[in-house]
Amino acid sequence: MYIIAGLGNPGKEYAGTRHNAGFAVIDALADKYNIDVDTAKHKGLIGKGIIDGQKVILVKPLTYMNLSGECIREVMDYYKADIDDLIVIFDDISLEPGRLRLRAKGSAGGHNGIKNIIAQLGSDKFKRIKFGVGDKPKEWDLADWVLSRYPKEVEADVENGIKKACDAVACIMNEGIESGMNKYNG
Protein backbone atom coordinates (compact mmCIF):
# COMPACT_ATOMS: atom_id res chain seq x y z
CA MET A 1 0.00 0.00 0.00
CA TYR A 2 1.27 3.45 -0.91
CA ILE A 3 0.71 6.65 1.05
CA ILE A 4 0.58 9.52 -1.46
CA ALA A 5 0.64 12.91 0.25
CA GLY A 6 0.23 16.24 -1.49
CA LEU A 7 1.27 19.32 0.46
CA GLY A 8 -0.71 22.54 0.65
CA ASN A 9 -2.71 24.77 2.94
CA PRO A 10 -6.36 24.18 3.83
CA GLY A 11 -9.01 26.78 3.08
CA LYS A 12 -10.59 28.37 0.03
CA GLU A 13 -8.23 31.36 0.15
CA TYR A 14 -5.28 29.05 -0.66
CA ALA A 15 -6.95 27.02 -3.43
CA GLY A 16 -5.16 27.48 -6.72
CA THR A 17 -2.03 29.04 -5.20
CA ARG A 18 1.49 27.90 -6.01
CA HIS A 19 1.96 26.47 -2.51
CA ASN A 20 -1.03 24.16 -3.07
CA ALA A 21 0.52 22.30 -6.01
CA GLY A 22 0.54 19.09 -3.95
CA PHE A 23 -3.17 19.41 -3.18
CA ALA A 24 -3.88 20.00 -6.89
CA VAL A 25 -2.13 16.75 -7.83
CA ILE A 26 -4.00 14.81 -5.11
CA ASP A 27 -7.29 16.25 -6.41
CA ALA A 28 -6.37 15.19 -9.95
CA LEU A 29 -5.44 11.67 -8.78
CA ALA A 30 -8.73 11.47 -6.88
CA ASP A 31 -10.67 12.48 -10.02
CA LYS A 32 -8.71 10.18 -12.34
CA TYR A 33 -9.03 7.11 -10.13
CA ASN A 34 -12.43 7.84 -8.59
CA ILE A 35 -11.16 8.15 -5.01
CA ASP A 36 -13.05 10.31 -2.52
CA VAL A 37 -10.58 12.30 -0.41
CA ASP A 38 -13.16 13.34 2.17
CA THR A 39 -12.44 11.52 5.43
CA ALA A 40 -11.13 13.86 8.14
CA LYS A 41 -8.61 11.77 10.04
CA HIS A 42 -5.02 12.02 11.29
CA LYS A 43 -4.98 15.86 10.99
CA GLY A 44 -5.78 15.62 7.30
CA LEU A 45 -8.22 14.58 4.61
CA ILE A 46 -7.68 11.07 3.36
CA GLY A 47 -9.14 8.80 0.73
CA LYS A 48 -8.58 5.09 0.15
CA GLY A 49 -8.57 3.61 -3.31
CA ILE A 50 -6.79 1.70 -6.04
CA ILE A 51 -4.33 3.06 -8.61
CA ASP A 52 -3.23 0.58 -11.27
CA GLY A 53 -4.21 -2.37 -9.09
CA GLN A 54 -2.37 -1.12 -6.01
CA LYS A 55 -3.97 0.06 -2.77
CA VAL A 56 -3.30 3.72 -2.00
CA ILE A 57 -4.16 6.29 0.59
CA LEU A 58 -4.31 9.83 -0.75
CA VAL A 59 -3.52 12.45 1.91
CA LYS A 60 -4.01 16.21 2.11
CA PRO A 61 -2.62 17.45 5.45
CA LEU A 62 -4.84 20.05 7.12
CA THR A 63 -2.12 21.22 9.50
CA TYR A 64 -0.92 24.01 7.20
CA MET A 65 2.27 23.56 5.24
CA ASN A 66 4.84 24.01 7.99
CA LEU A 67 3.38 21.19 10.12
CA SER A 68 2.63 18.70 7.30
CA GLY A 69 4.80 16.06 8.95
CA GLU A 70 2.40 15.73 11.90
CA CYS A 71 -0.36 14.45 9.62
CA ILE A 72 1.93 12.26 7.53
CA ARG A 73 3.51 10.67 10.61
CA GLU A 74 0.05 9.87 12.04
CA VAL A 75 -1.05 8.28 8.76
CA MET A 76 2.19 6.29 8.47
CA ASP A 77 1.91 5.08 12.08
CA TYR A 78 -1.78 4.19 11.84
CA TYR A 79 -1.34 2.13 8.68
CA LYS A 80 2.05 0.75 9.78
CA ALA A 81 3.43 1.94 6.45
CA ASP A 82 7.09 1.72 5.57
CA ILE A 83 8.89 4.89 4.51
CA ASP A 84 9.56 3.17 1.16
CA ASP A 85 5.81 3.35 0.49
CA LEU A 86 5.54 7.13 0.94
CA ILE A 87 5.38 9.56 -2.01
CA VAL A 88 5.22 13.29 -1.21
CA ILE A 89 4.23 15.90 -3.82
CA PHE A 90 5.08 19.55 -3.19
CA ASP A 91 5.83 22.91 -4.81
CA ASP A 92 9.33 23.90 -5.90
CA ILE A 93 10.28 27.47 -6.83
CA SER A 94 13.49 26.37 -8.57
CA LEU A 95 11.53 24.73 -11.40
CA GLU A 96 9.51 26.37 -14.17
CA PRO A 97 5.71 26.09 -13.73
CA GLY A 98 4.53 22.55 -14.39
CA ARG A 99 8.02 20.99 -14.58
CA LEU A 100 8.67 17.96 -12.38
CA ARG A 101 11.71 16.64 -10.58
CA LEU A 102 11.51 13.25 -8.89
CA ARG A 103 13.86 12.26 -6.07
CA ALA A 104 14.31 9.08 -4.03
CA LYS A 105 15.47 11.02 -0.95
CA GLY A 106 17.23 14.23 0.02
CA SER A 107 17.31 17.36 2.10
CA ALA A 108 14.40 19.76 2.52
CA GLY A 109 16.05 22.29 0.22
CA GLY A 110 14.57 25.12 2.26
CA HIS A 111 10.96 23.83 1.98
CA ASN A 112 9.37 24.07 5.43
CA GLY A 113 6.78 21.36 4.77
CA ILE A 114 9.52 18.89 3.82
CA LYS A 115 11.64 19.99 6.81
CA ASN A 116 8.75 19.11 9.10
CA ILE A 117 8.18 15.73 7.44
CA ILE A 118 11.88 14.86 7.81
CA ALA A 119 11.77 15.94 11.48
CA GLN A 120 8.60 13.95 12.19
CA LEU A 121 9.73 10.79 10.38
CA GLY A 122 13.38 11.04 11.44
CA SER A 123 14.46 10.35 7.87
CA ASP A 124 14.80 12.02 4.49
CA LYS A 125 14.59 8.70 2.63
CA PHE A 126 11.12 9.08 1.11
CA LYS A 127 10.16 9.47 -2.54
CA ARG A 128 9.11 12.90 -3.69
CA ILE A 129 7.76 14.71 -6.68
CA LYS A 130 8.77 18.35 -6.82
CA PHE A 131 6.27 20.40 -8.82
CA GLY A 132 7.60 23.56 -10.44
CA VAL A 133 5.80 26.79 -9.58
CA GLY A 134 8.32 29.28 -10.97
CA ASP A 135 11.09 31.32 -9.39
CA LYS A 136 10.25 34.26 -7.14
CA PRO A 137 10.89 37.65 -8.73
CA LYS A 138 13.46 39.75 -6.81
CA GLU A 139 10.89 42.30 -5.65
CA TRP A 140 8.57 39.64 -4.16
CA ASP A 141 8.56 38.24 -0.63
CA LEU A 142 8.80 34.43 -0.73
CA ALA A 143 5.62 33.86 1.31
CA ASP A 144 3.65 36.24 -0.91
CA TRP A 145 5.02 34.50 -4.02
CA VAL A 146 4.10 30.93 -3.04
CA LEU A 147 0.67 32.09 -1.87
CA SER A 148 0.00 33.84 -5.20
CA ARG A 149 -1.87 32.37 -8.14
CA TYR A 150 -0.39 31.51 -11.52
CA PRO A 151 -0.69 34.03 -14.34
CA LYS A 152 -2.86 33.03 -17.33
CA GLU A 153 0.16 32.49 -19.59
CA VAL A 154 1.41 29.48 -17.56
CA GLU A 155 -1.94 27.84 -16.71
CA ALA A 156 -1.61 25.32 -19.57
CA ASP A 157 1.90 24.37 -18.35
CA VAL A 158 0.55 23.88 -14.82
CA GLU A 159 -2.35 21.70 -16.05
CA ASN A 160 0.08 19.60 -18.13
CA GLY A 161 2.35 19.29 -15.08
CA ILE A 162 -0.54 18.06 -12.94
CA LYS A 163 -1.33 15.34 -15.51
CA LYS A 164 2.36 14.37 -15.71
CA ALA A 165 2.58 14.24 -11.90
CA CYS A 166 -0.36 11.80 -11.83
CA ASP A 167 1.42 9.63 -14.40
CA ALA A 168 4.67 9.93 -12.40
CA VAL A 169 2.93 8.60 -9.27
CA ALA A 170 1.73 5.53 -11.17
CA CYS A 171 5.20 5.10 -12.71
CA ILE A 172 6.90 5.20 -9.29
CA MET A 173 4.48 2.59 -7.94
CA ASN A 174 4.72 0.25 -10.94
CA GLU A 175 8.27 0.72 -12.22
CA GLY A 176 10.17 2.27 -9.30
CA ILE A 177 11.62 5.69 -8.54
CA GLU A 178 14.65 5.25 -10.83
CA SER A 179 12.41 4.68 -13.84
CA GLY A 180 10.28 7.65 -12.80
CA MET A 181 13.36 9.87 -12.52
CA ASN A 182 14.52 8.79 -15.99
CA LYS A 183 11.11 9.53 -17.54
CA TYR A 184 10.11 12.75 -15.77
CA ASN A 185 13.27 14.62 -14.78
CA GLY A 186 13.79 15.75 -18.40
C-alpha positions as CSV (number, residue, x, y, z in Angstrom):
1,M,0.0,0.0,0.0
2,Y,1.3,3.5,-0.9
3,I,0.7,6.7,1.1
4,I,0.6,9.5,-1.5
5,A,0.6,12.9,0.3
6,G,0.2,16.2,-1.5
7,L,1.3,19.3,0.5
8,G,-0.7,22.5,0.7
9,N,-2.7,24.8,2.9
10,P,-6.4,24.2,3.8
11,G,-9.0,26.8,3.1
12,K,-10.6,28.4,0.0
13,E,-8.2,31.4,0.2
14,Y,-5.3,29.0,-0.7
15,A,-6.9,27.0,-3.4
16,G,-5.2,27.5,-6.7
17,T,-2.0,29.0,-5.2
18,R,1.5,27.9,-6.0
19,H,2.0,26.5,-2.5
20,N,-1.0,24.2,-3.1
21,A,0.5,22.3,-6.0
22,G,0.5,19.1,-4.0
23,F,-3.2,19.4,-3.2
24,A,-3.9,20.0,-6.9
25,V,-2.1,16.7,-7.8
26,I,-4.0,14.8,-5.1
27,D,-7.3,16.3,-6.4
28,A,-6.4,15.2,-10.0
29,L,-5.4,11.7,-8.8
30,A,-8.7,11.5,-6.9
31,D,-10.7,12.5,-10.0
32,K,-8.7,10.2,-12.3
33,Y,-9.0,7.1,-10.1
34,N,-12.4,7.8,-8.6
35,I,-11.2,8.2,-5.0
36,D,-13.1,10.3,-2.5
37,V,-10.6,12.3,-0.4
38,D,-13.2,13.3,2.2
39,T,-12.4,11.5,5.4
40,A,-11.1,13.9,8.1
41,K,-8.6,11.8,10.0
42,H,-5.0,12.0,11.3
43,K,-5.0,15.9,11.0
44,G,-5.8,15.6,7.3
45,L,-8.2,14.6,4.6
46,I,-7.7,11.1,3.4
47,G,-9.1,8.8,0.7
48,K,-8.6,5.1,0.2
49,G,-8.6,3.6,-3.3
50,I,-6.8,1.7,-6.0
51,I,-4.3,3.1,-8.6
52,D,-3.2,0.6,-11.3
53,G,-4.2,-2.4,-9.1
54,Q,-2.4,-1.1,-6.0
55,K,-4.0,0.1,-2.8
56,V,-3.3,3.7,-2.0
57,I,-4.2,6.3,0.6
58,L,-4.3,9.8,-0.7
59,V,-3.5,12.4,1.9
60,K,-4.0,16.2,2.1
61,P,-2.6,17.4,5.5
62,L,-4.8,20.1,7.1
63,T,-2.1,21.2,9.5
64,Y,-0.9,24.0,7.2
65,M,2.3,23.6,5.2
66,N,4.8,24.0,8.0
67,L,3.4,21.2,10.1
68,S,2.6,18.7,7.3
69,G,4.8,16.1,9.0
70,E,2.4,15.7,11.9
71,C,-0.4,14.5,9.6
72,I,1.9,12.3,7.5
73,R,3.5,10.7,10.6
74,E,0.0,9.9,12.0
75,V,-1.0,8.3,8.8
76,M,2.2,6.3,8.5
77,D,1.9,5.1,12.1
78,Y,-1.8,4.2,11.8
79,Y,-1.3,2.1,8.7
80,K,2.0,0.8,9.8
81,A,3.4,1.9,6.4
82,D,7.1,1.7,5.6
83,I,8.9,4.9,4.5
84,D,9.6,3.2,1.2
85,D,5.8,3.4,0.5
86,L,5.5,7.1,0.9
87,I,5.4,9.6,-2.0
88,V,5.2,13.3,-1.2
89,I,4.2,15.9,-3.8
90,F,5.1,19.6,-3.2
91,D,5.8,22.9,-4.8
92,D,9.3,23.9,-5.9
93,I,10.3,27.5,-6.8
94,S,13.5,26.4,-8.6
95,L,11.5,24.7,-11.4
96,E,9.5,26.4,-14.2
97,P,5.7,26.1,-13.7
98,G,4.5,22.6,-14.4
99,R,8.0,21.0,-14.6
100,L,8.7,18.0,-12.4
101,R,11.7,16.6,-10.6
102,L,11.5,13.3,-8.9
103,R,13.9,12.3,-6.1
104,A,14.3,9.1,-4.0
105,K,15.5,11.0,-0.9
106,G,17.2,14.2,0.0
107,S,17.3,17.4,2.1
108,A,14.4,19.8,2.5
109,G,16.1,22.3,0.2
110,G,14.6,25.1,2.3
111,H,11.0,23.8,2.0
112,N,9.4,24.1,5.4
113,G,6.8,21.4,4.8
114,I,9.5,18.9,3.8
115,K,11.6,20.0,6.8
116,N,8.7,19.1,9.1
117,I,8.2,15.7,7.4
118,I,11.9,14.9,7.8
119,A,11.8,15.9,11.5
120,Q,8.6,14.0,12.2
121,L,9.7,10.8,10.4
122,G,13.4,11.0,11.4
123,S,14.5,10.3,7.9
124,D,14.8,12.0,4.5
125,K,14.6,8.7,2.6
126,F,11.1,9.1,1.1
127,K,10.2,9.5,-2.5
128,R,9.1,12.9,-3.7
129,I,7.8,14.7,-6.7
130,K,8.8,18.3,-6.8
131,F,6.3,20.4,-8.8
132,G,7.6,23.6,-10.4
133,V,5.8,26.8,-9.6
134,G,8.3,29.3,-11.0
135,D,11.1,31.3,-9.4
136,K,10.2,34.3,-7.1
137,P,10.9,37.7,-8.7
138,K,13.5,39.7,-6.8
139,E,10.9,42.3,-5.7
140,W,8.6,39.6,-4.2
141,D,8.6,38.2,-0.6
142,L,8.8,34.4,-0.7
143,A,5.6,33.9,1.3
144,D,3.7,36.2,-0.9
145,W,5.0,34.5,-4.0
146,V,4.1,30.9,-3.0
147,L,0.7,32.1,-1.9
148,S,0.0,33.8,-5.2
149,R,-1.9,32.4,-8.1
150,Y,-0.4,31.5,-11.5
151,P,-0.7,34.0,-14.3
152,K,-2.9,33.0,-17.3
153,E,0.2,32.5,-19.6
154,V,1.4,29.5,-17.6
155,E,-1.9,27.8,-16.7
156,A,-1.6,25.3,-19.6
157,D,1.9,24.4,-18.4
158,V,0.5,23.9,-14.8
159,E,-2.3,21.7,-16.0
160,N,0.1,19.6,-18.1
161,G,2.3,19.3,-15.1
162,I,-0.5,18.1,-12.9
163,K,-1.3,15.3,-15.5
164,K,2.4,14.4,-15.7
165,A,2.6,14.2,-11.9
166,C,-0.4,11.8,-11.8
167,D,1.4,9.6,-14.4
168,A,4.7,9.9,-12.4
169,V,2.9,8.6,-9.3
170,A,1.7,5.5,-11.2
171,C,5.2,5.1,-12.7
172,I,6.9,5.2,-9.3
173,M,4.5,2.6,-7.9
174,N,4.7,0.3,-10.9
175,E,8.3,0.7,-12.2
176,G,10.2,2.3,-9.3
177,I,11.6,5.7,-8.5
178,E,14.6,5.2,-10.8
179,S,12.4,4.7,-13.8
180,G,10.3,7.7,-12.8
181,M,13.4,9.9,-12.5
182,N,14.5,8.8,-16.0
183,K,11.1,9.5,-17.5
184,Y,10.1,12.7,-15.8
185,N,13.3,14.6,-14.8
186,G,13.8,15.7,-18.4
